Amino acid sequence: MTTPSSVRTVPVTPSHIPDETADDRLFRKVTLRIIPFLFFCYVIAILDRNNIGFAQLQMKHDLSLTDAMYSLGAVFFFCGYVLFEVPSNVLLHRFGARKTFSRIMLLWGTASVLMVFVSSTSQFYVLRFLLGVFEAGFFPGIVFYLTFWFPARRRAGALSIFYAGVAVAGVLGGLVSGGIMRGMDGVAGIHGWQWMLAIEGAPAILLGAIAFFYLKDNPSAASWLSIIEKRRLSDVLAREDKPSGHSHSLLSALGNPYVYLFAFVYFCLTSAILLLLFWMPAMIKEFGVQDIVQISLYSAIPNAIGAVGVILIARHSDRRNERKWHFILCAVGAAVALSLLTTHGIGFSVSMALLTIAAVLVYAAHPIFWSVPATFFRGPNAAASIALVSSIGVSSGTITPYLIGLIKTYTGSMSSAFYFIAVMLAIACVAMSYALRSEQARRLQES
């Protein structure tokens, strides 16, 4: 017979007491439930946004477009995107992620499929503008949505998966776009590039319907979390994401210098990524490859390596809980690689290696960047603050693609464009360093 003193008791860890093992299990469960689905949605978003980089190889001839006119089509997308990004994120806060993401995907998928009917430059411009309007708010919405599920120190790792999605979209586009354009060209009297844009846009419609039933607006609505897990998640977020001291009303955000500082950094970063996304096929063509399918397949190489590199670098940043030097090394490294691409006579292999290095580092800089403003902007109006940073930053899409197109049209080369982007990346390092140093000084004064 056992006595009370001999009975073994099992200690229970209250949800509010830090337990890294329990936290790791919890966030692994959260990650597996929401990240893969949103990741796949983001891959399709990037594919539909940027597959005109492949389409231009045929489209410029069929629609009689110059490089500058093609770039204008890219600009129209971002005009719609910038104009409607903040309203879209405000609607997310009001109606929730489930309805907002579903609406976004259904509409942008429809716009992509309608590309099959494009037969003139004006129709191309209109649909590109509508695609931007409909997709507006998707990525900043994801950034805001993840603040409901992940504390700041785990967020770069989560965001890195989405920027790996940018690279994965490049791989997917590289593997299938050229084949569709060649194999479907002339079917039903429709050009191959039209079929490619429509076929690659159709999955967004299906994903939009699934999102309405699959996503939950916040952890409290997640039936797949137990009451204890919900309480622990709430405690971890409250413990680790302490108020930053910044005001987050929309009016305050408009007068907050940090909003514009982060927006400028993002402007520089998106300029670099736009160079890769819209012009990589043309760059590979300049390296000496002429066949459209070979260009498509070669473009998968920098993106495939980039998909792995962005996750590894961002996770290393998370483990070290260090953002400044990870960001600087990525941005400076990419600037150097782009500058070296201007060297004549370096050969195809070296050119592809430098393009791959630039792609990996540009992709990796993005999740590291977004893990920083997400710690500044929290509270009821955080969605609008994050969207404002994104809207101003992504306005680079209304300027940079067209400038690059003009540079290529009038110089016949991408070299000046490489230098232009390299300088912007260097300036972004200075601005990011200033923001992090200012925030560190503020926290020291408050402690």
N, C-alpha and C positions, 0 to 999 in steps of 0.2 A: 504494500500500500504506500502510495507516495504522500509525502507531507507537503504543505504549502510551500515550504522553503525549498523543496526539491524540484518543484515544477519550473520548467524552463519557460521564460517569457520571450517573445519576439518583439524587439523594439519597432515601433511604427514611426516612420519619418513624416512629420507634418508637411503639408504641401508648401508651407512658407519657408521651410528650412532648405538652404541650398544643397542639392544632391546632384552632382554632375552626371552620375550614371543614369539616374532617373530622368534628368533633363534630356540627356542624349537619346534615351529611348523615346521620350515624348516627341522630340523634334524630328526624330527619324520617322515616326508614325505620321506626323503632320506633313513632312516632306513628301513621303511616298503617296499621300492621299491627294495633295493639291498641285505639287510641282510638275509631275509628268504631264498632266492634262494641260495646264497653262503653258508648259514648255512647247508642247506640240502645236497649240494654238498660235504661239508666238512665232514658231518656225514657219507656219503657213502665212502669217502676217508679213514677215520679212520676205518670204518668197514672192508673194503677190505684189509687194511694194517695189522690189528690186529686179524682178525678172525682165524688166524692159532693158536691162543691161545686155541680156542675150537677144531679146527681140530686136534691138537696134541693128544687129548684124544683118537682118533682112528688111526690117521696117523702114530704115532710112532710104533704101532703094524704092520700096513699094509706095511710100508716101512722099518721096522726093524731099527728104529732110536733110539739112546740114547738121553738123555736130552741135552747133549752137541751137538749132531748132529742136533737136532731140533733147538737149539739156533743158530747154524751156518746158518740155513735158514733165520732167522731173521736178521742176520748180512749181508747176501748177499743183502737183500733189501736195507739196509742203505749204503752199498758200492755204489750201483747204484745211490741212492738218493744224497749222498754227492758229487759224481763226477760230477753230472749234474745239481746241484741246482743253482749255480751261472750262468752258461750259460743259463739256463731256465729263470731266472729273467732278464738277459740282453735282452733276446728275448722279454720278456714282455714289457720292456721299448721301444723296437724298433717297435714291431708289435701291442702292445695294449693288454688289458686284455681280450677282447672278443675272439680274435683268440688264444691267449695263453692258457686261461682256457679251451676253447673248445678242443684244441689239447691234452692237458694233460688228460682230462677226457675220451676222445675217446680211447686213447692209453692204459691208465691204466685199463679201463673197459674191453678192449679186452684181456689184459694179465690175468686179473682175470678169465674171462670166459674160457680161455685156460687151466686153472687148472683142468678142468674136464678130460683132457687127461693125467694127470700126472700118471705115473706108476713106476717111479724110483726116487731115491734120487737125481741123477744128473739133471733130468728134473725139479724137485721141486726147486733146487738151481737156475737153469737158469731162470725160470719164476719169482722167487722172486727177482732176480737181475733186470730183465726187468721191473718188477712192480715198483721198486725203481727208475729206469731211467725215466720211463714215468711219475711218480707222482712228480718227482723232481721240486721244485719251486712253488708248489701249495700254501702251507701255507705262506711262505715268500712273495709270490706274492699277497696274500690276505692282509698281513700286509702293503705292499707297496701301494696296490690299495686303501686301506682305508684312506691313507694320502691325497688322492685326494678329499675325501668326508667329513672327520671329523677332527676338530682341536684336538690337543694333549689332552686337558682336557676331551674330550668326547670319546677318543679312547679306554680307558680301558674297558668302558662299552660295546662298540661295539665288542672288541676282546673277552670279557668274553662270549659273545654269541657263538663264535666259540669254545672256550674251553668247554663250556657247550655241544657243539657238540661232543667232545671227550667222555663225559659222556653219552650223548644220544646214541652214537654209541655202547657203552657198554651195555646200556639198551636194545637197539634193538637186538644186538647180543645175549644177554642173553635170550631174549624172543623167538627168532626164530631159533638160530643156533642149539641148541640141538635137537629141534623138526625136523628140516630138516635132520640132521645127522642120527637120528633114523628112521624117516619115509621114507627117500629116499634111505636108505642103501640097495644096491643090485639091485636097479631099473636100467634096461638096462645093468646090469653087472658092474655098477659103484658104488664105495664106497660112503657112506653118506657124508664124509668130502669133497669129490670132488664135489658132487652136491651142498653142502653148499657154497663152495668158488665160484663156477660158478654162482649160483643163486644170491648171494649177490653182485657179481661184475657187473651183467648185467645192473642195473640202471645207472651206470656211463656212459655207451654209450649213452643212451637217454638224460641224462643231458648235455653231451658234445654237442649234436646237438642243444638242446634248448639254451645253453649258447651263441652260435654263434649269435643268433637272439635277445636274451633278454638283454644281458649285453651291457653297453656303456663304452667306454674307459675312459671317464672323464666327469665332469659335463657339459662342453660346448657342448658335443654331446648328452646330455640327453633331448629328446623331451618332456619328462614328467615334466621338470622344466620350469617355465616361465622365460622370460628375467630378470625380477626383482629378482626372486629367484636365478638365476645363478649369478647375480651381488652380491647379498647379501652373497651367499656362498663363493664367491671369496674374498669378503671383510673380512668375518669372519676368513677365513684361513690366509689371509695376516696379519690381526690384531693380531691373537692369536699365530700363528706359526712363531715367529720371528726367523731370522737366529741364529744358535747356536754358530757360530764362528769356527766350525770344518770344515775342508776341506773334500770334499766328492768324489774326483776323485778316481777311482779304485786303482791307485797306492798309493794315499795318504791313502786310507782305509787299504791297506796292511801294512802301517807303522804306523797306528793309534793305540795306546795302548788300547783305549776304545773298539775297535772292538774285541780284544782278551779278554779283561776283560768281556765284555758282553757275548762273545762266551763261556767263561769258566762257567759263571753262567748258561747259557742255557744248557751246557753240563751236569751240575749237575742236573738241573731240568728234562731234558729229560731222564736221567738215572732213576730217580724216577718214571716217568710216564711209562717208558718201563717195569719196574718191575711190575706195576699194569696191563698194557695192555696185556703183553705176558704171565704173570704168575698167574694172578688172578684165573683162573679156577683150576690150580694146587694147589694154596694156599687153596682154598675152599675144595679141595679134601683132603688136609692135615688136615683140621679142622674136618674131619670125614664123609664127604658126598661122596658117591661112584657113585650114579646114574647120568648118563650124563645129563639128562634133569633137574634134581634137581640142579646140579652144574651150569647149564646154567641159570636157574631161579634165584638162589641165587646171581649170579654175577650181576644181574640187580639191586640189592638193593643198593650197594655202588655207582653205576653209576647214578641211579635215584636221590638219595639225592645229589650227587655231581653236577648234572646238575643245580639244584636249588641253591646250595650253592655257586657255582662259580659266578653266576650272581649277587647274593646278595652281596657277598664280594667285587667284582670288582666295582659294582655301589656305594657301600659305600666308596671305595677308590676314585672314581671319585668325589663324592659329597664333600669329605674332601680335595680333590686335594692333597692327601698324598700317597706316594708310599712306602717309606722306611719301616715304621713299619708294614704296611699291609703285605708287602713281608716277613719280618722277622717272624712275628707271624705265617704266613702260613707255611713257610719252617720249622721253629723250631717245631711247633705243629705236622707237618707230621712226622718229625724225631722222636719225642717222641712216637707217636702212633706206628710207625714201630718197634721201640725198644721194646715197651711193648708186641708186638706180639710174641716175643721170650720167654715170660714167660710160663712155663709149667703148665698145669692143670687149665687154666683160663676158659675153656669151650667154646662151640660153639658160644653162644650169645655174649659173651664178645669179642671173636675173630672177629666176624663179625662187632661189633660196632667199634673196633679199626681200622679194615680195611676200614670201611666207613669213619671214621674221616680222616685217611691218604689220601684216595681218594679225599675227598672234598677239603682238604687243598693243596694237590699237584696240582689239577686242577686249583684252584683259584690263585695260585702263578703265573701261566703262563701268563694270560692277564695283570696282574699287572706288570710283568717283561717286556712284549713287549711294554707296553705304554711308557717305559723309553727310550730304544734305538731309537724308532720311533721319539723322539724329538731331538735326536742327529743327525740323518742322514736324511737330506732333500736335495732337489735339483736334478739335472739331473741324478746323479749317486747314488742316495739314494737306488735304487732297488738293485744295486750290493753290497752296504754296508750292507744292511739288510740281503741279501742273504748270504753274507760272514759270518756274525754272526750266521745265521741259519745253514749254511753248517758245520762250525767248531763245533758248539754246538751239532748238530744232529749226528755228527760223533760218539757220545756216542753209537749210535745204532750198530756201527761196533765193539764195545768192550764190553759194559755192558751186553747185552743179553747172549753172549757167556760166560762171566765170571760167570754170575748167573747160567747158565747151568752147568758149571764145578763145581761150589760150590755145587749145588744140586746133581750132579752125584757122587761126592767124599765124601760128608758129609751125603747125604740122607735127608737133611733138608734145609729149607730156612732161618734159623736163622742168619747165618753169612751174607747172602745177605741183610737181613734187617739192620743189623748194618752197613754194607758197604754203603748202600744208605743213612742211617741216618747221617753218617759222611759227606758225600758229600753235603747234604742239609745244614748242619751247616756251611761248608766252603763257600757255595754259599751266605749265609747271610753276611759273612765278606766281600766278594768281591763286592756284590751289595751295601753295606753300603759305601765302599770306593769310588765306582763310583759316587754315589749320593752326597757324601760329597765333592768330588773333583769338580763336576760340580757346586755345590752351591757356593763354594769358587771362582770359575772362574767368575761366574755371579756377585758376590759381587765386584770383582776387576774391572769388566767392567762398573758397575753402578756408 
